[in-house]
Amino acid sequence: MTDIFTEIEKIIADEYDAVLTSRKDIGDFYINENRDAVNVKSNNVDKVNFSPNMVSVPKILDFLENYSNKNVIYVFVDYKMLDNEIKILETTKVNIEHIDWNCLAIRAQGKGVIQKPGNLLINKEQTREQWIKICWEKYKEYAKKQIITMNKIIIDCERVRF
């Protein structure tokens, strides 16, 4: 049996007559003749949810900065469980460049991962170029904080005497 998240991804992929990809891919599935990458992020409205991981920063920047690559689309799904059945309450489909950075954060996992810790904010006026530029700025801020953290760890390690 698959987990609920995968079941929801499959439900959404079926709506587009698409096939799920591997977990390593930029999208959960691809749609249309442009092969737009689609990521499904599900939220059980009856639970306290934490910041979902959306994508690693290097992976999304590599993808978006190559303009031969198409769109990255997120489908945010609110659902609840009723009698052990998934009941989808609402879906919101948005291109990544229209997700406002005021609802995103870069957190320490691997080389940095983009998370959505708050409510979704959409900015349809924001272009791909603007989104990438802000991402790079946020990534530099993240990297500076990581350097400070790593330097503190080094200092702590240097205090250890054997």
N, CA and C of each residue as an Amber inpcrd file, in Angstrom:
protein
   486
   0.8350000  -1.1950000   0.0000000   0.0000000   0.0000000   0.0000000
   0.8760000   1.2540000   0.0000000   0.4720000   2.2350000  -0.7340000
   1.2230000   3.4830000  -0.8100000   0.7990000   4.4230000   0.3210000
   1.6040000   5.4470000   0.5480000   1.2360000   6.4240000   1.5660000
   0.2010000   7.3990000   0.9980000  -0.4090000   8.1750000   1.8910000
  -1.4750000   9.1020000   1.4950000  -0.9610000  10.1290000   0.5020000
   0.2810000  10.6160000   0.7200000   0.8370000  11.6350000  -0.1750000
   0.9390000  11.1110000  -1.6010000   1.4160000   9.8810000  -1.7420000
   1.5410000   9.2770000  -3.0730000   0.1650000   9.0390000  -3.6810000
  -0.7950000   8.6400000  -2.8640000  -2.1560000   8.4480000  -3.3660000
  -2.7200000   9.7550000  -3.9110000  -2.4730000  10.8540000  -3.1950000
  -2.9600000  12.1540000  -3.6600000  -2.2390000  12.5680000  -4.9380000
  -0.9230000  12.3620000  -4.9950000  -0.1810000  12.6530000  -6.2280000
  -0.7890000  11.8810000  -7.3980000  -1.1200000  10.6170000  -7.1670000
  -1.7020000   9.7850000  -8.2340000  -3.0750000  10.3080000  -8.6520000
  -3.8930000  10.7150000  -7.6780000  -5.2220000  11.2740000  -7.9940000
  -5.0600000  12.4950000  -8.8940000  -4.1470000  13.3910000  -8.5380000
  -3.9480000  14.6130000  -9.3330000  -3.3420000  14.2690000 -10.6960000
  -2.3610000  13.3670000 -10.7320000  -1.7590000  12.9580000 -12.0120000
  -2.8140000  12.3550000 -12.9300000  -3.7130000  11.5580000 -12.3710000
  -4.7860000  10.9510000 -13.1780000  -5.6850000  12.0060000 -13.8050000
  -5.9020000  13.1150000 -13.0850000  -6.7160000  14.2060000 -13.6430000
  -6.0870000  14.7800000 -14.9130000  -4.7640000  14.6820000 -15.0180000
  -4.0390000  15.1890000 -16.1850000  -3.6600000  14.0680000 -17.1520000
  -4.1230000  12.8570000 -16.8620000  -3.7680000  11.6860000 -17.6640000
  -2.2440000  11.5440000 -17.7650000  -1.5920000  11.7080000 -16.6110000
  -0.1250000  11.6780000 -16.5430000   0.3280000  10.5170000 -15.6640000
   1.6160000  10.1860000 -15.7830000   2.2170000   9.0980000 -15.0200000
   3.2130000   9.7020000 -14.0310000   3.1880000   9.2070000 -12.7810000
   4.1300000   9.6900000 -11.7790000   5.5610000   9.3590000 -12.1760000
   6.4840000  10.2560000 -11.8110000   7.9020000  10.0750000 -12.1070000
   8.6160000   9.5420000 -10.8660000   9.9280000   9.4680000 -10.9380000
  10.7140000   9.0470000  -9.7770000  10.8220000  10.2100000  -8.7930000
  11.1570000   9.9180000  -7.5650000  11.3120000  10.9380000  -6.5270000
  12.4630000  11.8900000  -6.8150000  13.4000000  11.4920000  -7.6550000
  14.5740000  12.3240000  -7.9530000  14.2700000  13.3820000  -9.0140000
  13.1390000  13.2690000  -9.6690000  12.7990000  14.1590000 -10.7680000
  12.3560000  15.5230000 -10.2440000  12.4040000  16.5390000 -11.0990000
  12.0090000  17.8990000 -10.7200000  10.4990000  17.9870000 -10.4980000
   9.7370000  17.0930000 -11.1160000   8.2890000  17.0790000 -10.9360000
   7.7910000  15.7050000 -10.5320000   6.6030000  15.6790000  -9.9160000
   5.9640000  14.4010000  -9.6060000   5.4300000  13.7510000 -10.8760000
   5.0750000  14.6040000 -11.8530000   4.6600000  14.1460000 -13.1820000
   4.7790000  15.3130000 -14.1530000   4.6260000  15.0190000 -15.4420000
   4.7150000  16.0390000 -16.4830000   3.4010000  16.0960000 -17.2380000
   3.0460000  17.3220000 -17.6970000   1.8040000  17.4910000 -18.4440000
   2.0350000  18.2210000 -19.7560000   1.1180000  18.0840000 -20.6300000
   0.9700000  18.7530000 -21.9210000   2.1800000  18.5810000 -22.8440000
   2.0400000  19.1310000 -24.0190000   3.1010000  19.0000000 -25.0240000
   4.3770000  19.7340000 -24.6280000   4.2690000  20.6990000 -23.7070000
   5.4510000  21.4160000 -23.2160000   6.2280000  20.6260000 -22.1770000
   5.6270000  19.5640000 -21.6830000   6.2090000  18.7540000 -20.6080000
   6.4950000  19.6020000 -19.3760000   5.4920000  20.3870000 -18.9670000
   5.6040000  21.1500000 -17.7310000   5.7010000  20.1870000 -16.5510000
   6.6350000  20.4560000 -15.6400000   6.8070000  19.6410000 -14.4410000
   5.7800000  20.0650000 -13.4050000   5.1120000  19.0880000 -12.8020000
   4.0900000  19.3680000 -11.7950000   4.4760000  18.6930000 -10.4790000
   4.4370000  19.4740000  -9.4000000   4.6780000  18.9690000  -8.0460000
   3.3920000  19.1000000  -7.2520000   3.0370000  18.0430000  -6.5380000
   1.8320000  18.0390000  -5.7150000   2.2550000  18.1190000  -4.2520000
   1.6990000  19.0800000  -3.5330000   1.9570000  19.2360000  -2.1090000
   0.6300000  19.1470000  -1.3810000   0.4940000  18.1360000  -0.5260000
  -0.7780000  17.8960000   0.1420000  -0.7410000  18.3350000   1.5990000
  -1.9030000  18.7300000   2.0870000  -2.0490000  19.2580000   3.4340000
  -3.3310000  18.6990000   4.0500000  -3.1830000  17.9050000   5.1130000
  -4.3350000  17.4010000   5.8460000  -4.8250000  18.5200000   6.7570000
  -6.0080000  19.0490000   6.4760000  -6.5150000  20.2090000   7.2050000
  -6.8440000  19.8890000   8.6640000  -6.9470000  18.6030000   9.0140000
  -7.2560000  18.2090000  10.3880000  -6.0160000  18.0440000  11.2540000
  -4.8470000  18.2730000  10.7030000  -3.6080000  18.0920000  11.4590000
  -2.8190000  19.3890000  11.4990000  -1.9020000  19.4750000  12.4740000
  -0.9610000  20.5820000  12.5280000   0.1490000  20.2340000  11.5550000
   0.2930000  21.0410000  10.5370000   1.2720000  20.7540000   9.5060000
   2.4880000  21.6570000   9.6460000   3.5990000  21.1350000   9.2370000
   4.8400000  21.8830000   9.2760000   5.1750000  22.3370000   7.8640000
   6.2800000  22.9960000   7.7080000   6.6970000  23.5330000   6.4220000
   7.0180000  22.4090000   5.4430000   6.2380000  22.2730000   4.3930000
   6.5580000  21.2100000   3.4320000   7.8020000  21.5640000   2.6170000
   8.6320000  20.5560000   2.3720000   9.7650000  20.7360000   1.4660000
   9.2230000  20.8200000   0.0500000   9.6080000  21.8630000  -0.6610000
   9.1440000  22.0090000  -2.0310000  10.1830000  21.4900000  -3.0170000
  11.4260000  21.9860000  -2.8970000  12.4610000  21.6040000  -3.8520000
  13.8080000  22.1010000  -3.3280000  14.8800000  21.4140000  -3.7080000
  16.2050000  21.9010000  -3.3150000  16.5430000  23.1230000  -4.1600000
  17.2420000  24.0610000  -3.5390000  17.5650000  25.3150000  -4.2260000
  18.4330000  25.0740000  -5.4700000  19.5580000  24.3420000  -5.3540000
  20.3700000  24.1460000  -6.5640000  19.5930000  23.4690000  -7.6960000
  18.7430000  22.5240000  -7.3500000  17.9800000  21.7900000  -8.3750000
  17.0310000  22.7140000  -9.1290000  16.2950000  23.5680000  -8.3910000
  15.3310000  24.4410000  -9.0560000  16.0290000  25.5480000  -9.8390000
  17.1350000  26.0810000  -9.2920000  17.8480000  27.1240000 -10.0310000
  18.4610000  26.5610000 -11.3080000  19.0580000  25.3780000 -11.2330000
  19.5980000  24.7430000 -12.4470000  18.5080000  24.5620000 -13.4940000
  17.3420000  24.1420000 -13.0580000  16.2350000  23.8890000 -13.9800000
  15.7060000  25.1870000 -14.5830000  15.4090000  26.1700000 -13.7340000
  14.7770000  27.3990000 -14.2130000  15.7120000  28.2950000 -15.0150000
  17.0050000  28.2570000 -14.7150000  17.9350000  29.1150000 -15.4500000
  18.2030000  28.5950000 -16.8600000  17.8400000  27.3720000 -17.1450000
  17.9210000  26.8300000 -18.4940000  16.5690000  27.0750000 -19.1550000
  16.4960000  28.0720000 -20.0090000  15.2140000  28.4850000 -20.5690000
  14.6390000  27.5030000 -21.5870000  15.3830000  26.4610000 -21.9220000
  14.7800000  25.4120000 -22.7460000  13.8770000  24.5310000 -21.8840000
  14.0730000  24.5820000 -20.5480000  13.1720000  23.8680000 -19.6420000
  11.8650000  24.6330000 -19.5300000  10.8210000  23.9200000 -19.3380000
   9.4850000  24.5260000 -19.2890000   9.1320000  24.9540000 -17.8790000
   7.8550000  25.0290000 -17.6110000   7.3450000  25.5120000 -16.3340000
   7.4580000  24.4660000 -15.2310000   7.5600000  24.9660000 -14.0100000
   7.4240000  24.1400000 -12.8210000   6.1450000  24.6240000 -12.1420000
   5.1960000  23.7080000 -12.0320000   3.8780000  24.0310000 -11.5010000
   3.6830000  23.2840000 -10.1830000   3.1230000  23.9870000  -9.2100000
   2.7710000  23.3480000  -7.9460000   1.2590000  23.2510000  -7.8470000
   0.7890000  22.0930000  -7.3920000  -0.6210000  21.9070000  -7.0730000
  -0.6830000  21.6610000  -5.5700000  -1.2360000  22.6370000  -4.8560000
  -1.3970000  22.5240000  -3.4130000  -2.7780000  21.9390000  -3.1460000
  -2.8100000  20.8570000  -2.3970000  -4.0450000  20.1100000  -2.1720000
  -4.3730000  20.1100000  -0.6820000  -5.5330000  20.6550000  -0.3320000
  -6.0610000  20.5280000   1.0260000  -7.0110000  19.3420000   1.0230000
  -6.8350000  18.4610000   2.0150000  -7.6860000  17.2660000   2.0810000
  -7.9710000  16.9200000   3.5270000  -8.9040000  16.0070000   3.7040000
  -9.1540000  15.4240000   5.0150000  -9.5010000  13.9590000   4.8020000
  -9.3820000  13.2030000   5.8600000  -9.7280000  11.7840000   5.8100000
 -11.1370000  11.6100000   6.3700000 -12.0030000  10.9500000   5.6070000
 -13.3570000  10.6310000   6.0380000 -13.5810000   9.1440000   5.8240000
 -13.7960000   8.4140000   6.9100000 -14.0020000   6.9630000   6.8370000
 -12.8910000   6.2750000   6.0500000 -11.6400000   6.6360000   6.3550000
 -10.4480000   6.0850000   5.7010000 -10.3860000   6.3680000   4.2030000
 -11.1070000   7.3620000   3.7610000 -11.0770000   7.7900000   2.3550000
 -10.5190000   9.2020000   2.2950000  -9.7530000   9.4800000   1.2430000
  -9.2250000  10.8290000   1.0360000 -10.3120000  11.6910000   0.4230000
 -10.6250000  12.8000000   1.0770000 -11.5920000  13.7600000   0.5460000
 -10.8330000  15.0310000   0.2280000 -10.6770000  15.3110000  -1.0540000
  -9.9810000  16.5220000  -1.4780000 -10.9440000  17.6980000  -1.3660000
 -10.5200000  18.7010000  -0.6090000 -11.3660000  19.8620000  -0.3510000
 -11.0990000  20.9980000  -1.3250000  -9.8080000  21.2110000  -1.6160000
  -9.4470000  22.3410000  -2.4780000  -8.0900000  22.0770000  -3.1170000
  -7.9400000  22.5080000  -4.3580000  -6.6360000  22.4680000  -5.0170000
  -6.3310000  23.8570000  -5.5700000  -5.0630000  24.2150000  -5.4810000
  -4.6010000  25.4850000  -6.0440000  -3.4050000  25.1740000  -6.9280000
  -3.5030000  25.5480000  -8.1870000  -2.4390000  25.2980000  -9.1630000
  -1.7490000  26.6260000  -9.4650000  -0.4030000  26.6310000  -9.3360000
   0.3280000  27.8820000  -9.5430000   1.7370000  27.5830000 -10.0620000
   2.1910000  28.3770000 -11.0200000   3.5790000  28.2720000 -11.4840000
   4.5000000  28.7390000 -10.3700000   5.6560000  28.1200000 -10.2660000
   6.5700000  28.4560000  -9.1690000   6.9400000  29.9320000  -9.1700000
   7.0950000  30.5380000 -10.3370000   7.5100000  31.9460000 -10.3470000
   6.4170000  32.8850000  -9.8410000   5.1970000  32.3780000  -9.6970000
   4.1140000  33.2000000  -9.1540000   3.9190000  32.9850000  -7.6530000
   4.7390000  32.1140000  -7.0520000   4.6890000  31.9440000  -5.5990000
   5.5610000  33.0280000  -4.9920000   4.9280000  33.8790000  -4.2170000
   5.6060000  35.0280000  -3.6230000   6.6260000  34.5590000  -2.5880000
   7.8000000  35.1580000  -2.6100000   8.8540000  34.7890000  -1.6670000
   8.5070000  35.1430000  -0.2300000   7.4770000  35.9490000  -0.0030000
   7.0490000  36.2650000   1.3640000   6.4120000  35.0680000   2.0630000
   6.1200000  33.9990000   1.3330000   5.5840000  32.7930000   1.9740000
   6.5590000  31.6200000   1.8670000   7.7690000  31.8830000   1.4110000
   8.7680000  30.8340000   1.2500000   9.9650000  31.0850000   2.1600000
  10.6980000  30.0240000   2.4330000  11.9330000  30.1310000   3.2180000
  12.9100000  29.0840000   2.7050000  14.1920000  29.3750000   2.8810000
  15.2270000  28.3880000   2.5630000  15.7520000  27.8700000   3.8850000
  15.7130000  26.5520000   4.0340000  16.1040000  25.9170000   5.2890000
  17.2440000  24.9370000   5.0560000  17.9000000  24.5770000   6.1470000
  19.0940000  23.7330000   6.0970000  18.7400000  22.2560000   5.9650000
  18.7700000  21.7750000   4.7810000  18.6970000  20.3530000   4.4700000
  19.5260000  20.1870000   3.2040000  20.5450000  19.3690000   3.2710000
  21.4330000  19.2440000   2.1230000  22.0620000  20.5820000   1.8090000
  21.9470000  21.0050000   0.5720000  22.5020000  22.2970000   0.1560000
  21.4880000  23.4270000   0.2950000  20.3740000  23.1470000   0.9370000
  19.3170000  24.1420000   1.1240000  18.0650000  23.7260000   0.3880000
  16.9450000  23.8230000   1.0810000  15.6700000  23.4300000   0.4810000
  14.6710000  24.5620000   0.6700000  13.8470000  24.7700000  -0.3360000
  12.7930000  25.7700000  -0.2540000  11.5990000  25.1210000   0.4370000
  11.0850000  25.8290000   1.4530000   9.9030000  25.3720000   2.1670000
   8.8460000  26.4690000   2.1490000   7.6000000  26.0520000   2.3740000
   6.4900000  26.9990000   2.4680000   5.9380000  26.9400000   3.8870000
   6.5170000  27.7640000   4.8090000   6.0960000  27.6830000   6.2060000
   4.7690000  28.3750000   6.5170000   4.2730000  29.1700000   5.6190000
   3.0360000  29.9100000   5.8910000   1.9900000  29.6670000   4.8160000
   0.9840000  30.5170000   4.8450000  -0.0660000  30.4340000   3.8380000
   0.4790000  30.8040000   2.4640000  -0.0660000  30.1880000   1.4530000
   0.3510000  30.4490000   0.0790000   0.0190000  31.8850000  -0.3180000
   1.0170000  32.5810000  -0.8480000   0.8350000  33.9270000  -1.3960000
   1.1900000  33.8790000  -2.8730000   0.2940000  34.3540000  -3.7040000
   0.4880000  34.2990000  -5.1570000   0.6810000  35.7090000  -5.6910000
   1.6870000  35.8670000  -6.5630000   1.9720000  37.1380000  -7.2180000
   2.0550000  36.8710000  -8.7180000   0.9470000  37.0260000  -9.4050000
   0.8850000  36.7180000 -10.8540000   1.7240000  37.6840000 -11.6930000
   2.1150000  38.8120000 -11.1090000   2.9240000  39.7970000 -11.8280000
   4.4090000  39.4330000 -11.8250000   4.8110000  38.5830000 -10.8930000
   6.2210000  38.2140000 -10.7660000   6.6470000  37.3240000 -11.9350000
   7.7560000  37.6710000 -12.5620000   8.2620000  36.9000000 -13.6960000
   9.2200000  35.8130000 -13.2300000   9.5430000  34.9190000 -14.1180000
  10.5190000  33.8670000 -13.8230000  11.8620000  34.4800000 -13.4450000
  12.2790000  35.4980000 -14.1970000  13.5510000  36.1640000 -13.9350000
  13.5640000  36.8030000 -12.5440000  12.4660000  37.4540000 -12.1720000
  12.3860000  38.0770000 -10.8510000  12.4380000  37.0230000  -9.7550000
  11.7160000  35.9130000  -9.9500000  11.6980000  34.8410000  -8.9530000
  13.1040000  34.2760000  -8.7660000  13.8110000  34.0430000  -9.8770000
  15.1770000  33.5080000  -9.8150000  16.0940000  34.4870000  -9.0870000
  15.9820000  35.7750000  -9.4080000  16.8310000  36.7960000  -8.7740000
  16.6130000  36.8160000  -7.2650000  15.3590000  36.8110000  -6.8280000
  15.0670000  36.8000000  -5.3920000  15.5750000  35.5110000  -4.7610000
  15.4160000  34.4020000  -5.4630000  15.9030000  33.1170000  -4.9480000
  17.4010000  33.1850000  -4.6970000  18.1590000  33.7090000  -5.6560000
  19.6050000  33.8340000  -5.4660000  19.9330000  34.7110000  -4.2640000
  19.2100000  35.8260000  -4.1030000  19.4440000  36.7150000  -2.9570000
  19.1710000  35.9820000  -1.6410000  18.0570000  35.2710000  -1.5770000
  17.7030000  34.5110000  -0.3670000  18.7150000  33.3940000  -0.1250000
  19.1980000  32.7830000  -1.1960000  20.1630000  31.6890000  -1.0650000
  21.4930000  32.1960000  -0.5040000  21.9000000  33.4030000  -0.9340000
  23.1280000  34.0000000  -0.3860000  22.9660000  34.2790000   1.1040000
  21.8060000  34.8020000   1.5140000  21.5310000  35.0360000   2.9420000
  21.6020000  33.7190000   3.7140000  20.9870000  32.6880000   3.1600000
  21.0090000  31.3570000   3.7750000  22.4540000  30.8670000   3.9200000
  23.2540000  31.0070000   2.8640000  24.6440000  30.5240000   2.8760000
  25.4560000  31.2590000   3.9410000  25.2580000  32.5590000   4.0770000
  25.9800000  33.3280000   5.1010000  25.6400000  32.8190000   6.5010000
  24.3720000  32.5190000   6.7580000  23.9650000  31.9760000   8.0560000
  24.5840000  30.5980000   8.2820000  24.6570000  29.7950000   7.2250000
  25.2510000  28.4620000   7.3400000  26.7420000  28.5600000   7.6620000
  27.4330000  29.5440000   7.0690000  28.8610000  29.7400000   7.3440000
  29.0560000  30.0820000   8.8200000  28.2220000  30.9700000   9.3520000
  28.3150000  31.3330000  10.7740000  28.0990000  30.0880000  11.6390000
  27.0950000  29.3050000  11.3160000  26.8150000  28.0780000  12.0710000
  27.9900000  27.1130000  11.9910000  28.5430000  26.9070000  10.8160000
  29.6640000  25.9860000  10.6570000  30.9030000  26.4830000  11.3980000
  31.1380000  27.7930000  11.3850000  32.2780000  28.3510000  12.1270000
  32.1350000  28.1110000  13.6270000  30.9050000  28.2250000  14.1520000
  30.6710000  27.9370000  15.5680000  30.9570000  26.4660000  15.8630000
  30.5830000  25.5930000  14.9750000  30.8540000  24.1590000  15.1580000
  32.3590000  23.9040000  15.1590000  33.0690000  24.5580000  14.2460000
  34.5270000  24.3980000  14.1760000  35.1680000  24.8660000  15.4830000
  34.7300000  26.0040000  16.0030000  35.2660000  26.5200000  17.2670000
  35.0030000  25.5230000  18.3910000  33.8110000  24.9760000  18.4520000
  33.4800000  23.9750000  19.4720000  34.3690000  22.7500000  19.3330000
  34.6040000  22.3070000  18.1020000  35.4560000  21.1300000  17.8760000
  36.9040000  21.4040000  18.2780000  37.3690000  22.6060000  18.0330000
  38.7500000  22.9500000  18.3590000  38.9880000  23.0110000  19.8720000
  37.9450000  23.2050000  20.6610000  38.0670000  23.2510000  22.1130000
  38.2620000  21.8590000  22.7060000  37.9130000  20.8540000  21.9660000
  38.0230000  19.4860000  22.4750000  39.4960000  19.0720000  22.4590000
  39.9630000  18.6170000  23.6070000  41.3640000  18.1780000  23.7260000
  41.3780000  16.7060000  24.0840000  42.2260000  15.9670000  23.4450000
  42.3830000  14.5340000  23.7590000  43.7530000  14.2690000  24.3170000
